[in-house]
Amino acid sequence: MKLVTYDDGKVGELRDDAIVELDVPSMREYFERGGAAPTGREPALADVKLRAPIVPKKFLHTAGNFREHEEESKRVGWSHEIAPWIVFFQNVDAIIGPDEPIVYPEHLTEELDYELELAVVISKSGKWFGPEEATDYIGGFVIFNDITARDIQRREMRSGVFSFCKGIDTFCPLGPWIVTPDEIGDPHDLQMTLRVNGEARQESHSGNMSVTIPEIVSHYSALGYSAGDVVSTGTVSGVAGFSEDAASLYLKPGDMIEAEIEKIGILRNPVISWQEAHGEPAPPRVAW
C-alpha cells in the first residue's frame, strides 16, 4: 500500500485517486501502533495537499553504499574520500514534502547540489539485530532528495565530519508517500532517476549498492530504532559537484527537481530564492 500524510497532518492510504483516511494522529504513530482503522472518510487525491509522509524521531543518514558515487568523486579530485559505512543524523526540521520549495540560501552557499536516495522507514522499535532479521523491521520505502551545499561540505570535511551542509532548512525533501514492502518486491531491483528541468542528471539502479538494504539496517541497529525512524541508503552517481563542469549544473532558483524511483513514484520540488520565500533579501553573506 501507499501511505500518505496530507493537509493538516491527516494520515491515509492512497487507493487510485482517493485517500482512505486512517484513524491515527500521525504517520509515526501509525507505525508505533502497527496500523490503524479507516475513519470512513475518503477525500480525492486532487482535493488534498500532500505533506512529507513522515517526520521521524531519528533520521539516520548513511552514505558510501553506492561505490559508483565514490568512483566519480575520484575523477574530479573531490577533497575527501567517500568511505564505506558513513553515518550521521539528519536535521528532521529540514524535512519538506512533495511540491514544497527548496529555499536557496545564497548567504550560505554558491554550490547547491542534489542527491537522489532510496530511504527505508523502520516499522518497529529494536536494537542489535542481524541482516537476517532486518526485513522484519522494514515498514516501507520513500524517496529522499539529499540537498547539499558542496562548498560548506568541503570545509566541514576538514574535520572528518559533516552535517550542516545537508541540514539547512528545506534541504530534506521526502515523499511523495511511503510504499510498503509488499508493493516494492525486491528493493535492489529499482530504477533510479533524478531530473532537473526535465534533463536527466542521475540515472542508476538500486542493485548497484555494494551492500544490501538488510545489511545497512542491521549495521546501524546498534543505535537503536524507534518505529517510524528513517534510514537513507546513500546516493548514486551523477551529482553536480562531482561532474567535470559542476558550476553549470549546480541548482539555482527557478529549477524544478524530479526525483524518481521505480515502484514508488516521483518527488517534485522547485528551487526558489530567499527573496521569494521570505519577502526580503537574504541576510549578509556568512562564511562557513
C-alpha positions in Angstrom: 0.0 0.0 0.0 0.9 3.7 -0.3 0.7 5.6 2.9 0.3 9.4 2.8 0.3 12.4 5.2 -1.9 15.3 3.9 -3.5 18.6 4.7 -3.0 19.4 8.5 -1.3 16.0 9.3 -4.0 13.5 8.5 -2.8 10.0 7.6 -4.3 7.8 4.9 -3.8 5.0 2.4 -3.8 6.0 -1.2 -6.1 3.9 -3.4 -6.1 5.0 -7.0 -7.2 8.6 -7.0 -8.7 8.6 -3.5 -7.3 8.6 0.0 -8.7 6.3 2.7 -8.3 8.3 5.9 -6.9 6.4 8.8 -7.8 6.9 12.5 -4.3 7.8 13.8 -2.9 11.3 14.6 0.5 10.9 12.8 2.4 8.6 10.5 4.9 7.8 13.2 2.1 6.7 15.5 0.7 4.6 12.7 3.9 2.5 12.8 4.0 2.6 16.6 0.5 1.1 16.7 1.2 -1.4 13.9 -1.6 0.1 11.7 -4.9 1.9 12.0 -8.5 1.5 11.0 -10.3 3.7 8.4 -12.4 6.6 9.6 -14.9 6.3 6.7 -13.8 9.5 5.0 -12.2 9.2 1.5 -11.2 12.5 0.0 -10.0 12.7 -3.6 -6.2 13.0 -4.0 -6.8 16.0 -6.2 -8.5 17.8 -3.3 -5.8 17.5 -0.7 -2.3 18.8 -0.1 0.3 16.1 0.3 2.9 16.7 3.1 6.1 14.9 3.9 4.9 11.4 4.6 6.7 11.1 8.0 8.7 13.2 10.4 10.8 10.6 12.3 12.2 10.7 15.7 15.6 9.8 14.2 16.7 10.2 10.6 19.9 8.1 10.1 21.8 9.5 7.1 24.1 6.8 5.6 26.5 7.1 2.7 29.2 5.3 0.8 26.9 2.4 -0.1 27.0 3.1 -3.8 30.6 2.9 -4.7 29.9 4.4 -8.1 29.4 7.7 -6.3 32.9 7.3 -4.7 34.4 6.5 -8.1 33.0 9.7 -9.7 34.4 11.7 -6.8 37.9 10.4 -7.7 37.6 11.5 -11.3 37.2 15.2 -10.3 39.6 15.1 -7.3 37.0 15.6 -4.6 38.6 16.8 -1.4 37.9 13.8 0.8 37.4 10.0 0.5 33.9 8.7 0.5 34.5 5.8 2.8 32.0 2.9 3.3 29.7 2.9 6.3 29.3 6.7 6.7 26.5 7.7 9.1 25.3 10.9 10.7 21.9 12.3 11.9 19.8 14.4 9.6 18.0 17.5 10.9 14.4 16.5 10.9 13.3 20.2 11.0 14.7 20.4 7.4 12.1 17.9 6.1 9.7 19.2 3.4 7.2 17.3 1.3 6.2 16.9 -2.3 5.9 20.2 -4.3 7.2 22.2 -1.4 10.1 24.6 -2.3 13.7 24.2 -1.6 14.9 27.7 -0.5 18.3 28.7 -1.9 20.2 30.3 1.0 22.5 32.5 -1.1 24.1 34.0 2.0 25.4 30.5 2.9 26.2 28.7 -0.3 27.0 29.1 -4.0 27.1 25.4 -4.8 23.7 23.8 -4.2 23.5 20.1 -5.2 21.0 17.3 -5.4 21.4 13.6 -4.3 18.7 11.0 -5.1 18.4 8.4 -2.4 16.1 5.5 -1.5 15.2 5.6 2.2 13.8 3.0 4.5 11.1 3.6 7.1 11.5 1.4 10.2 8.4 -0.4 11.2 9.0 -1.1 14.9 11.5 -0.4 17.7 14.5 -2.6 18.0 18.3 -2.9 18.7 21.1 -5.2 18.0 19.8 -7.5 15.2 21.4 -9.1 12.2 20.7 -8.8 8.4 18.5 -12.0 8.6 16.1 -10.2 11.0 16.3 -6.8 9.3 13.4 -7.3 6.9 11.1 -7.6 9.9 11.9 -4.0 10.8 11.3 -2.5 7.3 7.9 -0.9 7.1 8.3 0.9 3.8 10.3 2.8 1.3 10.3 6.5 0.4 12.2 8.9 -1.9 14.7 11.2 -0.3 16.5 14.1 -2.1 19.6 14.9 -0.1 20.2 18.6 -0.9 23.8 19.5 -0.2 25.8 22.8 -0.1 29.1 21.5 -1.5 31.2 24.5 -0.6 30.1 24.1 3.0 30.6 20.4 2.9 34.3 20.7 1.7 35.1 22.9 4.7 33.2 20.7 7.1 35.0 17.6 5.9 38.4 19.0 7.0 37.4 17.8 10.5 36.3 14.4 9.1 32.6 15.1 9.8 29.8 17.0 8.1 26.1 17.6 8.6 25.4 21.4 8.5 25.8 21.3 4.7 22.8 18.9 4.5 20.7 20.0 7.4 19.8 23.6 6.4 16.0 24.5 6.3 14.2 22.8 3.3 17.3 20.6 2.4 15.4 17.3 3.2 12.7 16.7 0.6 10.9 13.4 1.4 8.0 11.7 -0.3 5.7 11.6 -2.1 4.4 8.7 0.0 5.6 5.6 1.8 5.3 2.3 -0.2 5.1 -0.9 1.9 7.5 -3.8 1.1 4.7 -6.0 -0.4 4.3 -3.5 -3.3 8.1 -3.0 -3.8 9.2 -6.6 -4.0 12.9 -6.7 -4.3 14.2 -3.2 -3.2 17.5 -4.0 -5.0 15.7 -4.0 -8.4 14.5 -0.4 -8.8 15.4 2.1 -11.5 16.5 5.5 -10.0 16.5 8.8 -11.9 16.8 12.4 -11.0 15.9 15.2 -13.4 16.5 18.9 -13.3 14.2 20.9 -15.6 13.4 17.7 -17.4 17.1 16.8 -18.0 18.3 13.5 -16.5 21.2 14.1 -14.1 21.3 10.9 -12.1 20.5 7.5 -13.6 21.2 4.3 -11.8 19.7 1.3 -10.2 19.3 0.2 -6.5 21.1 -3.0 -7.5 24.3 -1.1 -7.7 24.7 -0.9 -3.9 27.8 -2.6 -2.7 25.9 -3.8 0.4 22.3 -4.9 0.9 19.5 -2.9 2.5 19.1 -5.5 5.3 22.8 -5.2 6.0 22.5 -1.4 6.2 19.5 -1.5 8.5 21.1 -4.1 10.8 24.5 -2.4 10.8 23.1 0.7 12.4 20.7 -1.1 14.7 23.3 -0.7 17.5 22.0 2.9 17.7 18.5 1.6 18.5 15.5 2.2 16.3 12.1 3.7 17.1 9.0 2.9 15.0 8.9 5.4 12.2 12.6 6.2 12.1 14.1 6.7 8.6 17.4 5.3 7.3 18.7 6.6 4.0 20.9 4.4 1.8 23.2 6.9 0.0 23.2 8.5 -3.4 24.1 7.2 -6.9 26.5 8.8 -9.4 25.6 11.9 -11.4 25.7 14.7 -8.7 26.6 18.1 -10.0 29.5 18.5 -7.6 31.4 15.5 -9.0 30.9 16.4 -12.6 33.6 18.0 -15.0 31.6 21.2 -15.2 30.0 21.4 -11.7 29.4 25.2 -11.9 26.9 24.8 -14.8 25.0 22.1 -13.0 24.5 23.4 -9.5 20.9 24.2 -8.6 19.6 27.7 -8.9 16.2 29.5 -8.2 13.7 28.6 -10.9 14.9 25.0 -11.2 12.4 22.1 -10.9 13.8 18.8 -9.5 12.1 15.4 -10.1 13.4 12.5 -8.1 12.0 9.2 -9.3 12.3 5.7 -8.0 10.6 2.8 -9.8 7.5 1.4 -7.9 7.5 4.4 -5.6 6.8 7.5 -7.7 8.2 11.0 -8.3 9.1 13.5 -5.7 9.0 17.0 -7.2 10.4 20.2 -5.6 11.0 23.6 -7.1 14.0 25.7 -6.0 13.2 29.3 -5.1 15.2 32.3 -3.9 15.4 33.5 -0.4 13.6 36.7 -1.5 10.7 34.7 -2.9 10.5 32.6 0.2 10.8 35.3 2.8 9.8 38.5 1.1 13.1 40.2 1.8 16.7 39.9 0.7 19.0 37.2 2.1 21.0 38.1 5.2 24.6 39.2 4.8 27.0 36.6 3.5 28.1 34.1 6.1 31.4 32.2 5.8 31.3 28.5 6.9 
